[in-house]
Amino acid sequence: MNLIPLLMVVAYMVVTSLIGVLLAKRKQNSKEYFIAESSLGVIAVIALLFSEIIAGAGTIGNAQTAFLSGISSVWANWGMALGCFAFTVLCSKFYRSMGTERGAMSVPEAYSLLFDERCRVVMIFTVVLAYLMMFSTQATAAAAIVSPLFGDGANQTVVTWIVAAVFIIITCFGGRKGIANMNVVHAVFMYIGMGLVAFMAIRSVGGFGTLRASVDRTFFSVAQPNVQTVLGQAIGTAISFFASSNVACGCFSAKSYKTANRGIALAGLIVIPFALFPALIGVCAHVAMPGIKSTDALFEMARSLGPALTGFASMAIIAAIWSTGPSLLLVICTSLTRDLFKRFLKKDATDGQQLAFSRAMAVIIGIVGTYFGISAKSILGQMLGAFQIRSVVGIVLLVALNWPRVTKNAAFWSMLIGGVVAAVWFFTGNPMGLQPLWPAAIVCLVVLVPMTLASKEPVSPGYKMYKECAAAMLGKSGSPDTPAAEVVDAGPQVNDA
């Protein structure tokens, strides 16, 4: 049993979990639970986004891939950083105005306002599938770190289910604000822990010069295994952020439009150097202990540096995972509650009924997701696959916000067909070595462009409504900083023309 690291990790998990639960409001309404009543500041928005940008894939998965092929593994995170920058320029106004003027609290709600209810249904499946894939590996990743600390007798599967139970409790009782507060602590520990271990790992192998000389030159190329794959992953990930529920939630939950943009952009900026830490640790592990399993690269490298650094590395990884699991679970529950339960199953649902349904879904999805995650082969692969599938609906939104002619029919069919192609391509193992983005984007645009050109209206009703909402949001009090908390739920969308 590794007593020092074990005590550090267990204490960290207990304290941060209590922060997530105890700092949330005891009497929550649906707006407080789902979007923190639009009260989050810049720091909280940054921390909120870290839950998707870093996660277990950005630490364990990043190091695993770097152990095998080098620092090009950073593109999983750098693609997300690019997505944050692009989002603030191209999409944040849309989501913020849908929240302030129409009461939207989820990505499918926003899509239904711009397009129609059919697109909302497609988005429900897209959001649930993508975030379920990402959530499914979180408890397993945490258990992979915690279990070895208990010694050889620890049952990793049991630890996985215990971690999943904690995620469910934090989600049910913390809500958006509790999770955001908890994530502030996590972000700090991620940076300190990963940075310290990376520095000491490089030092242990003889310095950076020795490290470079000890591996094939391709290990320090950012274009591995090939340019097509790197571009597909990076661009697909970046575009997928246009339909990211966590990033959109940054818009809905921030206390102002300016706050949202600053938080999202800064989150992207600070993740660029962070992504190098686990990648360099993975390369160091390749040099120092080439015979280990790639999935153990980060932890084994840290353990070779001594118990204290093992503790710091474990805390950083747990911070990444602990910030992610509850946040992803809440995203799924928000969409199922707002877009399925309240919209189709019980349109007159009260705040209490919405909260009860969401918490029930947290239990069910938490169990189902963890069950499937136990058999997942690659944490990073699961995350990248989810982003590739989600990228199709991001393409449609980007085109629609810049081409007023795009119709609800064109949006629906391009999202549906393109999304099916992306999912099939990923689950069949990326035929011909192509990332799902390429065939899915081609099919999506082949459907979208002709159907849009066939429209007789130069400006769609949904686009007109969006521009009106954006103008109203920016015009209030002569500033784009009007909080969304004052806006009531606008109910069903009106774009049925």
GITALIN-V456027 format. One record per pair of residues at least 12 apart in sequence whose C-alpha atoms are under 10 Angstrom apart, sorted by the first residue. I is the first residue (numbers start at 1). J is the second residue. Records with the same first field share a line. If there is no record, write none. Layout:
I = J  J
This chain:
1 = 147  148  149  150  151  152  153  154
2 = 148  149  150  151  303  307  310  311
3 = 149  150  151  307  311
4 = 149  307  308  310  311
5 = 146  149  150  303  306  307  308  309  310  311  312  313  314  315
6 = 145  146  147  148  149  150  151  307  310  311  314  315
7 = 149  311
8 = 308  310  311  312  314  315
9 = 145  146  149  310  311  312  313  314  315  316  317  318  319
10 = 146  315  318
11 = 315
12 = 185  186  189  314  315  316  318  319
13 = 163  166  315  318  319  322
14 = 166
15 = 182
16 = 179  181  182  183  184  185  186  319  322  323
17 = 166  167  169  170  174  178  179  182  322  323
18 = 170  174  178  182
19 = 170  174  178  179  180  181  182  183  185
20 = 169  170  171  173  174  175  176  177  178  179  180  181  182  183  323  326
21 = 169  170  171  172  173  174  175  177  178  179  181  182
22 = 170  173  174  178  182
23 = 173  174  175  177  178  179  180  181  182
24 = 36  170  173  174  175  176  177  178  179  180  181  182
25 = 173  174  175  177  178
26 = 173  174
28 = 173  174  175  351  352  355
29 = 350  351  352  354  355
30 = 105  175  334  337  338  350  351  352  353  354  355  358
31 = 103  105  175  176  252  253  351  355  485  488  489
32 = 175  176  177  253  485
33 = 171  172  173  174  175  176  177  178  330  334  351  354  355  358
34 = 105  106  175  176  177  249  252  253  330  331  333  334  335  337  338  355  358
35 = 99  104  105  106  175  176  177  249  250  251  252  253  254  334  484  485
36 = 175  176  177  178  179  180  249  252  253  254  255  485
37 = 176  177  252  253  254  255  483  484  485  486  487
38 = 99  100  177  249  250  251  252  253  254  255  256  260  483  484  485  486
39 = 177  252  253  254  255  256  483  484  485
40 = 176  177  180  181  250  251  252  253  254  255  256  259  260  263
41 = 250  253  254  255  256  259  260  262  263
42 = 250  254  255  256  258  259  260  261  262  263  264  266  267
43 = 180  181  183  184  187  259  262  263  264  266  267
44 = 177  179  180  181  182  183  184  250  253  254  260  263
45 = 180  181  183  184  246  247  249  250  251  253  254  255  259  260  261  262  263  264  265  266  267
46 = 180  183  184  187  247  250  260  262  263  264  265  266  267  268  270
47 = 179  180  181  182  183  184  185  186  187  188  250  263  264  267  323
48 = 176  177  179  180  181  182  183  184  187  246  247  249  250  253  263  264  267  323  324  327
49 = 84  180  183  187  244  245  246  247  248  249  250  263  264  266  267  268  323  324  327
50 = 180  183  184  186  187  190  246  247  264  267  268  270  271  320  323  324  327
51 = 179  180  183  186  187  246  319  320  321  322  323  324  325  326  327  328
52 = 77  80  131  134  135  244  245  246  247  320  321  323  324  325  327  328  383
53 = 76  77  78  79  80  81  83  84  246  247  267  268  271  275  320  324
54 = 76  77  80  187  190  271  274  275  317  319  320  321  323  324
55 = 77  134  135  137  138  141  190  317  318  319  320  321  322  323  324  325  379  380  383
56 = 134  135  137  138  139  140  141  142  316  317  318  319  320  321  322  323  324  325  379  380  383
57 = 76  77  134  137  138  141  317  320  321  378  379  380  381  382  383  384
58 = 73  74  75  76  77  271  274  275  276  277  278  279  317  320  321  379  380  383
59 = 77  190  194  274  275  276  277  278  279  281  282  298  313  316  317  318  320  321  379  380
60 = 141  142  144  145  278  279  282  294  295  296  297  298  299  317  320  321  378  379  380
61 = 73  76  141  278  279  282  294  295  296  297  298  378  379  380  381  382  383
62 = 74  75  76  77  275  276  277  278  279  280  281  282  295  297  298  379  380
63 = 275  276  277  278  279  280  281  282  283  284  285  286  294  295  296  297  298  299  380
64 = 278  279  281  282  283  285  286  293  294  295  296  297  298  378  379  380
65 = 278  279  282  283  294  295  297  378  380  381
66 = 219  220  276  278  279  280  281  282  283  284  285  286  294  297  298
67 = 219  278  279  280  281  282  283  284  285  286  287  289  290  292  293  294  295  296  297  298
68 = 219  282  283  285  286  290  293  294  295  297
69 = 216  218  219  220  221  222  224  225  279  282  283  286
70 = 215  216  217  218  219  220  221  222  223  224  225  279  280  282  283  284  286
71 = 218  219  220  221  222  223  224  275  276  277  278  279  280  281  282  283
72 = 218  219  220  221  222  223  224  225  226  230  276  279
73 = 219  222  223  224  225  230  275  276  278  279  280  282  380
74 = 222  234  271  272  273  274  275  276  277  278  279  280
75 = 222  223  224  230  231  233  234  235  237  272  275  276
76 = 230  233  234  237  238  275  380  381  383  384  387
77 = 234  237  238  268  271  272  273  274  275  276
78 = 233  234  235  237  238  268  269  271  272  273  274  275  276
79 = 230  231  232  233  234  235  236  237  238  239  240  241  268  272
80 = 233  234  235  236  237  238  239  240  241  267  268  271  272  387
81 = 234  237  238  241  264  265  266  267  268  269  270  271  272
82 = 234  235  237  238  239  241  265  268  269  272
83 = 234  235  236  237  238  239  240  241  242  244  247  264  265  268
84 = 238  239  241  242  244  247  261  263  264  265  266  267  268  269
85 = 238  241  261  262  264  265  266  267  268  269
86 = 238  239  241  242  264  265  268
87 = 238  239  240  241  242  243  244  247  248  261  264  265  398
88 = 242  247  251  257  258  260  261  262  263  264  265
89 = 261  265
90 = 242  397  398  401  402
91 = 241  242  243  248  251  394  397  398  401
92 = 242  247  248  250  251  252  257  258  260  261  264
93 = 251  257  258  260  261  466  467  469  470  471  473  474  480
94 = 110  111  114  248  251  397  401  466  467  469  470
95 = 107  109  110  111  242  243  247  248  249  250  251  252  257  466  470
96 = 110  248  249  250  251  252  253  254  256  257  260  261  469  470  473  480  483  484
97 = 110  251  252  257  466  467  468  469  470  471  472  473  474  480  484
98 = 110  111  113  114  251  252  465  466  469  470  473  484  490
99 = 248  249  251  252  253  469  473  483  484  485  487  488  489  490
100 = 251  252  256  257  469  470  472  473  482  483  484  485  486  487  488  489  490
101 = 466  468  469  470  472  473  484  486  487  488  489  490
102 = 466  469  484  487  488  489  490  491  492  493
103 = 252  484  485  486  487  488  489  490  491  492
104 = 249  252  338  484  487  488  489  490  491  492  493
105 = 245  248  249  251  252  253  334  335  338  339  489
106 = 123  124  127  243  244  245  246  248  249  252  331  332  334  335  336  337  338  339
107 = 120  123  124  127  242  243  244  245  246  247  248  249  252  331  334  335  339
108 = 120  121  122  123  124  125  126  127  243  245  335  336  338  339  340
109 = 121  123  124  335  338  339  343  491  492  493
110 = 123  243  248  466  493
111 = 123  243  393  397  408  411  462  493
112 = 339  408  462  492  493  494  495  496
113 = 461  462  463  465  466  492  493  494  495  496
114 = 397  400  401  407  408  411  460  461  462  463  464  465  466  493  494  495
115 = 397  400  406  407  408  409  410  411  412  460  461  462  463  493  494  495  496  497
116 = 407  408  409  411  412  462  492  493  494  495  496  497
117 = 339  343  408  412  492  493  494  495  496
118 = 408  409  411  412  413  416
119 = 393  408  409  411  412  413  414  415  416
120 = 335  339  340  412
121 = 339  340  412  416
122 = 393  412  413  415  416  419
123 = 243  335  339  390  393  412  415  416  419
124 = 332  335  336  338  339  340
125 = 335  336  419
126 = 243  386  389  390  391  392  393  415  416  419  420  423
127 = 243  244  245  331  332  335  336  386  389  390
128 = 328  329  331  332  333  334  335  336  365
129 = 332  386  389  390  423
130 = 244  328  332  382  383  384  385  386  387  388  389  390  423
131 = 244  245  246  325  327  328  329  330  331  332  369  383  386  387  390
132 = 328  329  331  332  365  366  368  369  370  372  373  382  383  386
133 = 328  369  370  372  373  376  379  381  382  383  384  385  386  387
134 = 324  325  328  329  369  373  379  380  381  382  383  384  385  386  387
135 = 164  321  324  325  326  327  328  329  332  365  366  369  370  372  373  382  383
136 = 164  325  328  329  365  366  367  368  369  370  371  372  373  374  375  376  379  382  383
137 = 160  321  325  369  370  371  372  373  374  375  376  377  378  379  380  382  383
138 = 160  163  164  167  318  320  321  322  323  324  325  326  328  369  370  373  374  379
139 = 157  159  160  161  162  163  164  165  166  167  318  321  322  324  325  366  369  370  371  373  374
140 = 156  157  159  160  161  163  164  321  370  371  372  373  374  375  376  379
141 = 160  163  295  317  318  321  373  374  379
142 = 156  159  160  163  164  314  317  318  319  320  321  322  325
143 = 155  156  157  158  159  160  161  162  163  164  318
144 = 156  157  159  160  295  296  299
145 = 159  296  298  299  313  314  315  317  318
146 = 159  160  163  314  315  318
147 = 159  160
148 = 299
149 = 310  311  314
156 = 374
157 = 371  374
160 = 370  371  373  374
161 = 366  367  370  371  374
163 = 322  325  370
164 = 325  326  363  366  367  369  370  371
165 = 363  366  367  370
166 = 322  325  326  366
167 = 321  322  323  324  325  326  327  328  329  330  362  363  366
168 = 325  326  329  330  359  360  361  362  363  364  365  366  367
169 = 326  359  362  363  366
170 = 182  322  325  326  327  329  330  362
171 = 325  326  327  328  329  330  331  333  358  359  362  363  366
172 = 326  329  330  333  355  356  358  359  360  361  362  363
173 = 359
174 = 326  327  330
175 = 326  327  330  355  359
176 = 249  253  326  327  330  331
177 = 253
179 = 322  323  324  326  327  330
180 = 323  327
181 = 323
182 = 319  322  323
183 = 319  320  322  323  324  327
184 = 319  323
185 = 319  323
186 = 315  316  317  318  319  320  321  322  323  324
187 = 316  319  320  323
188 = 316  319
189 = 312  313  315  316  317  318  319  320
190 = 274  312  313  314  315  316  317  318  319  320  321
191 = 270  271  273  274  275  277  316  319  320
192 = 274  312  313  315  316
193 = 277  309  310  311  312  313  314  315  316  317  319
194 = 274  275  276  277  278  281  298  302  309  312  313  314  315  316  317
195 = 273  274  275  276  277  278  281  312  313  316
196 = 277  302  309  312  313
197 = 277  278  280  281  298  299  301  302  303  305  309  310  312  313  316
198 = 276  277  278  279  280  281  282  284  298  301  302  313
199 = 277  280  281
200 = 281  301  302  305  309
201 = 277  280  281  282  283  284  285  288  298  301  302  304  305  309
202 = 280  281  283  284  285
203 = 284
204 = 284  288  301  304  305
205 = 284  285  287  288
206 = 284
207 = 284
208 = 280  284
210 = 287
211 = 280  283  284  286  287  288
212 = 283  284  287
214 = 283  284  286  287  288
215 = 283  284  286  287
219 = 283
220 = 280  283
228 = 433  434  435  438
229 = 433  434  435  436  437
230 = 435
231 = 435  437  438
232 = 388  434  435  436  437  438
233 = 384  385  387  388  435  436  437
234 = 384  387  388  437
235 = 387  388  391  437  438
236 = 384  385  387  388  389  390  391  392  394  395  435  436  437  438  441
237 = 383  384  385  386  387  388  389  390  391  394  437
238 = 387  388  391  394
239 = 387  388  390  391  392  393  394  395  396  397  398  437
240 = 386  387  388  389  390  391  392  393  394  395  437
241 = 387  390  391  393  394  395
242 = 390  391  392  393  394  395  396  397  398
243 = 387  390  391  392  393  394  395  396  397  398
244 = 331  387  390  391  393  394
245 = 328  331  332  334  335
246 = 327  328  330  331
247 = 260  263  264
248 = 260  264
249 = 331
250 = 263  264
251 = 263  264  484
252 = 483  484  485
253 = 483  484  485
254 = 481  483  484  485
255 = 481  482  483  484  485
256 = 479  480  481  482  483  484  485
257 = 473  474  479  480  481  482  483  484
258 = 479  480  481  482
259 = 480  481
260 = 481
278 = 297  298  313  317
279 = 297  298
280 = 298
281 = 297  298  299  300  301  302
282 = 294  295  296  297  298  299  300  301
283 = 297  298  301
284 = 297  298  301
285 = 297  298  299  300  301  302  304
286 = 301
288 = 301  304
289 = 301  304
295 = 377  378  379
298 = 310  313  314  317
299 = 311  313  314  317
300 = 313
301 = 313
302 = 314
325 = 366
326 = 362  366
329 = 358  361  362  363  365  366  369
330 = 358  359  361  362  365
331 = 362
332 = 358  361  362  365  366
333 = 354  355  357  358  359  360  361  362  363  364  365
334 = 354  355  357  358  359  361  362
335 = 358
336 = 354  357  358  361
337 = 349  353  354  355  356  357  358  359  361
338 = 354  358
341 = 353  354  357  358
342 = 354  357  491  492
343 = 491  492
347 = 491  492
348 = 491
381 = 426
382 = 426
384 = 426  435  436
385 = 422  423  425  426  427  430  435  436  437
386 = 422  423  426
387 = 422  436  437
388 = 419  422  423  425  426  435  436  437  438  440  441
389 = 418  419  420  421  422  423  424  425  426  436  437  440
390 = 415  418  419  422  423  437
391 = 415  418  419  422  436  437  440  441
392 = 414  415  416  417  418  419  420  421  422  436  437  438  440  441  442  443  444  445
393 = 411  412  414  415  416  418  419  441  444
394 = 415
395 = 411  414  415  418  441  444  445
396 = 410  411  412  414  415  418  441  444  445  448
397 = 411  415
399 = 411  445  448  449
400 = 448  452  460  462  463
401 = 462  463  466  467
402 = 463
403 = 452  458  459  460  463
404 = 452  457  458  459  460  461  462  463  464  467
405 = 449  451  452  453  454  455  456  457  458  459  460  461  462  463
406 = 448  449  451  452  453  454  455  457  458  459  460  461  462  463
407 = 448  451  452  453  454  455  456  457  458  459  460  461  462  463
408 = 451  452  460  461  462  495  496  497
409 = 448  451  452  455
410 = 444  445  447  448  449  450  451  452  453  454  455
411 = 444  445  447  448  449  451  452
412 = 447  448
413 = 444  447  448  451
414 = 440  441  443  444  445  446  447  448  449  451
415 = 440  441  443  444  445  447  448
416 = 444
417 = 440  443  444  447
418 = 436  437  439  440  441  442  443  444  445  446  447  448
419 = 436  437  440  441  443  444
420 = 440
421 = 436  437  439  440  441  442  443  444
422 = 435  436  437  438  439  440  441  443  444
423 = 436  437  440
424 = 436  440
425 = 437  438  439  440
460 = 495  497
461 = 494  495  496  497
462 = 493  494  495  496  497
463 = 495
464 = 495
465 = 494  495
